[in-house]
Amino acid sequence: FDSDVVKQDSIIFQLDAQGRRKSVYGDDTWLSLYPAHLWSAANVFPSFNVWDLDTVDNGVDATLPDVFEDDLTVVHYLGVDHAGHRYGPVHKEMDRKMRETDKRIASILERAQRSGPTVVWVLGDHGMTNDGEHGGGTDLEIHTMLHQSVFPEPEHPFAVPDDTVIDQIDLVATLAVLLGMPMPFTNIGKANRHLLRAAYTTACT
């Protein structure tokens, strides 16, 4: 649970070197990794009480801006993760948190539509076992989802194939290209052509 400050090159440091704006909302682990002076705005909340399903999520709801103006905005809800640890994936509280998260994602997409050219990624950092745990190497733990929305929506959008598999190490490289900045020095991933094609279909129209 003790997170050390990141010292190696990263997207956050690359943005900071260019004087570009970045903000974070949600899990306070982000400030343990990247201190507050690196962020234009940081509204984070205590995250390690897995019995608390709502504090972080409600805090994000209360502080998230109506439009996204920064170059990078990180929104890290936590209730689904905590519900998994406390109850597992099949429980009424998990169902509640999933329904709330659906509404929150819809709200973020509405904000993105009002924010000018924007790419939104919705993703999880891990899966979970049937017992609600993670950290191992099973498919249930290491596989998760990624959804990309692009605004304004193109007239003839490119649909990323449903069976596309994206390595986690490729996300940073892809994000760097989308932000028009160098890839972090230590990154060993590659930009994903499907995500870029879907994004630049809008950028070029």
C-alpha positions as CSV (number, residue, x, y, z in Angstrom):
1,F,0.0,0.0,0.0
2,D,3.0,2.3,0.3
3,S,3.6,3.9,-3.1
4,D,6.9,5.6,-3.9
5,V,7.3,8.8,-5.9
6,V,7.9,8.0,-9.6
7,K,11.3,9.1,-10.7
8,Q,11.7,7.6,-14.2
9,D,10.4,9.4,-17.2
10,S,6.6,9.4,-17.7
11,I,3.7,11.0,-19.5
12,I,3.3,13.3,-16.5
13,F,6.9,14.5,-16.6
14,Q,6.8,15.0,-20.4
15,L,3.7,17.2,-20.1
16,D,5.3,19.1,-17.2
17,A,8.4,19.8,-19.2
18,Q,6.2,21.3,-22.0
19,G,4.2,23.4,-19.5
20,R,1.0,21.6,-20.4
21,R,-1.9,21.3,-18.0
22,K,-2.9,18.0,-16.3
23,S,-5.4,17.3,-13.6
24,V,-6.4,14.3,-11.4
25,Y,-9.6,13.4,-9.6
26,G,-10.2,10.4,-7.3
27,D,-7.8,7.9,-5.9
28,D,-5.2,9.7,-3.7
29,T,-2.5,7.2,-4.7
30,W,-1.8,9.5,-7.7
31,L,-0.3,12.1,-5.4
32,S,1.9,9.5,-3.8
33,L,3.3,8.7,-7.3
34,Y,3.2,12.2,-8.7
35,P,3.3,15.1,-6.1
36,A,0.7,17.9,-6.1
37,H,3.0,20.5,-7.7
38,L,2.9,18.5,-11.0
39,W,-0.8,19.0,-11.3
40,S,-2.9,22.0,-12.4
41,A,-5.7,20.6,-10.2
42,A,-5.7,17.6,-7.8
43,N,-8.9,16.6,-6.1
44,V,-8.2,13.3,-4.5
45,F,-9.6,11.3,-1.6
46,P,-8.5,8.6,0.8
47,S,-8.5,5.3,-1.0
48,F,-7.2,2.4,1.1
49,N,-10.3,1.6,3.1
50,V,-11.8,-1.2,1.0
51,W,-14.9,-1.2,3.2
52,D,-15.7,2.3,1.9
53,L,-17.4,2.1,-1.5
54,D,-18.5,5.7,-1.9
55,T,-16.2,8.4,-0.5
56,V,-13.8,8.5,-3.5
57,D,-16.6,8.3,-6.1
58,N,-18.8,10.9,-4.5
59,G,-15.8,13.2,-4.1
60,V,-15.1,13.0,-7.8
61,D,-18.7,13.7,-8.6
62,A,-18.5,16.9,-6.5
63,T,-15.3,18.3,-8.0
64,L,-15.2,17.2,-11.6
65,P,-15.5,20.3,-13.9
66,D,-18.3,20.8,-16.4
67,V,-15.9,20.8,-19.3
68,F,-12.4,19.4,-19.7
69,E,-9.9,22.1,-20.4
70,D,-6.6,20.5,-19.5
71,D,-4.4,18.5,-21.9
72,L,-4.8,15.4,-19.7
73,T,-7.5,14.7,-17.1
74,V,-7.2,11.5,-15.0
75,V,-10.5,10.4,-13.4
76,H,-10.0,7.5,-11.1
77,Y,-13.2,6.1,-9.5
78,L,-12.7,3.4,-6.9
79,G,-16.0,2.0,-5.8
80,V,-16.1,-1.0,-8.2
81,D,-12.6,-2.1,-7.1
82,H,-13.6,-1.9,-3.4
83,A,-16.8,-3.7,-4.0
84,G,-14.9,-6.5,-5.6
85,H,-12.5,-6.8,-2.7
86,R,-15.3,-6.7,-0.1
87,Y,-18.1,-8.7,-1.8
88,G,-16.7,-10.3,-5.0
89,P,-18.0,-9.7,-8.5
90,V,-21.5,-11.2,-8.0
91,H,-23.3,-9.2,-5.2
92,K,-26.0,-6.6,-4.9
93,E,-23.4,-4.0,-3.9
94,M,-21.3,-4.7,-6.9
95,D,-24.4,-4.3,-9.0
96,R,-25.1,-1.0,-7.4
97,K,-21.6,0.3,-8.0
98,M,-21.6,-0.9,-11.6
99,R,-24.9,0.9,-12.3
100,E,-23.6,4.1,-10.6
101,T,-20.4,3.8,-12.7
102,D,-22.4,3.5,-15.9
103,K,-24.1,6.8,-15.1
104,R,-20.8,8.4,-14.2
105,I,-19.2,7.4,-17.5
106,A,-22.2,8.8,-19.4
107,S,-21.7,12.0,-17.5
108,I,-18.0,12.2,-18.4
109,L,-18.9,11.6,-22.1
110,E,-21.4,14.4,-22.0
111,R,-18.7,16.7,-20.5
112,A,-16.3,15.6,-23.3
113,Q,-18.8,16.5,-26.0
114,R,-18.8,20.0,-24.6
115,S,-15.0,20.2,-24.3
116,G,-13.8,20.5,-27.9
117,P,-11.7,17.8,-29.6
118,T,-11.3,15.1,-26.9
119,V,-10.4,11.5,-26.7
120,V,-11.8,9.6,-23.7
121,W,-10.4,6.3,-22.5
122,V,-12.5,4.2,-20.1
123,L,-10.4,1.3,-18.7
124,G,-9.6,-0.8,-15.7
125,D,-6.1,-1.4,-14.5
126,H,-6.8,-5.1,-13.7
127,G,-9.5,-7.7,-13.6
128,M,-10.5,-9.9,-10.6
129,T,-11.0,-13.5,-9.6
130,N,-14.4,-14.9,-8.6
131,D,-13.3,-14.1,-5.0
132,G,-12.7,-10.4,-5.9
133,E,-8.9,-10.6,-5.7
134,H,-6.2,-9.6,-8.1
135,G,-2.4,-9.6,-8.3
136,G,-1.9,-13.0,-9.8
137,G,-1.4,-14.2,-13.3
138,T,-4.8,-15.7,-14.2
139,D,-6.7,-14.5,-17.2
140,L,-9.5,-13.1,-15.0
141,E,-6.9,-10.9,-13.2
142,I,-4.7,-9.7,-16.0
143,H,-7.4,-9.1,-18.7
144,T,-9.6,-6.0,-18.6
145,M,-11.4,-3.7,-21.0
146,L,-10.6,-0.5,-22.8
147,H,-13.3,1.8,-24.4
148,Q,-12.4,4.8,-26.5
149,S,-14.7,7.6,-27.4
150,V,-13.7,10.5,-29.7
151,F,-15.3,13.9,-29.9
152,P,-16.5,15.5,-32.1
153,E,-17.9,12.2,-33.4
154,P,-16.8,11.6,-37.0
155,E,-19.3,11.2,-39.8
156,H,-17.7,7.9,-40.8
157,P,-16.1,6.5,-37.7
158,F,-13.5,3.8,-37.7
159,A,-14.6,0.9,-35.5
160,V,-11.8,-0.8,-33.6
161,P,-12.4,-4.6,-34.1
162,D,-14.0,-6.2,-31.0
163,D,-11.3,-8.9,-30.8
164,T,-8.4,-6.3,-30.6
165,V,-6.0,-7.1,-27.8
166,I,-3.9,-4.2,-26.6
167,D,-0.9,-4.7,-24.4
168,Q,-0.8,-2.4,-21.3
169,I,2.7,-1.2,-22.2
170,D,1.3,0.2,-25.5
171,L,-1.1,2.5,-23.8
172,V,1.5,5.1,-22.8
173,A,3.0,5.1,-26.3
174,T,-0.4,5.6,-27.8
175,L,-1.3,8.4,-25.4
176,A,2.0,10.1,-26.2
177,V,1.1,10.2,-29.9
178,L,-2.4,11.4,-29.2
179,L,-1.0,14.3,-27.1
180,G,1.6,15.1,-29.7
181,M,4.6,14.6,-27.4
182,P,7.6,12.4,-27.1
183,M,7.2,8.9,-25.7
184,P,8.7,8.6,-22.2
185,F,12.3,7.4,-22.5
186,T,11.8,4.1,-20.6
187,N,8.7,3.1,-22.4
188,I,9.0,-0.1,-24.4
189,G,5.5,-0.2,-25.9
190,K,4.3,0.9,-29.3
191,A,1.4,3.1,-30.4
192,N,-1.7,1.1,-31.2
193,R,-2.7,1.7,-34.8
194,H,-6.4,0.9,-34.3
195,L,-6.8,3.5,-31.5
196,L,-4.9,6.1,-33.4
197,R,-6.9,5.5,-36.6
198,A,-10.1,5.9,-34.7
199,A,-8.9,9.1,-33.0
200,Y,-7.5,10.7,-36.1
201,T,-10.6,10.0,-38.2
202,T,-12.1,12.8,-36.2
203,A,-9.0,15.0,-36.1
204,C,-8.7,15.0,-39.9
205,T,-12.4,15.8,-40.6
